């Protein structure tokens, strides 16, 4: 008879949730949702300096940021500013506005690239609404969800096993030692993701 503990239940829930999520999204959307983040980061890294330089070199736009930052600082550090009138100007002179503009540029480029990539994703999703392709897309989504769930469990192994190894009699240590799923997967799934056995 198989006995499962709380870690087993958590891992089974992760697998089921990942597979259901994969089925709902489909293979194309599941893959693209990961690629979208990677591509957005690459685009952001490439183009945010252009937005930053544009704002810095446009006095009217730069002054808008300067005014907003100064207004917020006056609210946040009202008491401190009354005691030391040079406190806020000193913060601004140290480049705080430029830091805010940098974050704004990064956020703007990331948001725009995400929106554009979402449009592309919707286009591909519509193509895969054809009955035959739709079924393949859903089945592929389930398989992708399964792999994703197993990878999450693999990460849990990397996080929890060192704790269990150092503290074998602890709550986590005993749970991992008695875990049916962990003991079954340690020689099956974890080898798929790496050529080393961690347990």
PyMOL commands that set and color helices and strands:
alter all, ss='L'
color gray80, all
select helices_A, chain A and resi 6-56+59-76+78-83+87-93+96-127+131-166+171-177+180-185+189-193
alter helices_A, ss='H'
color red, helices_A
deselect
rebuild
show_as cartoon
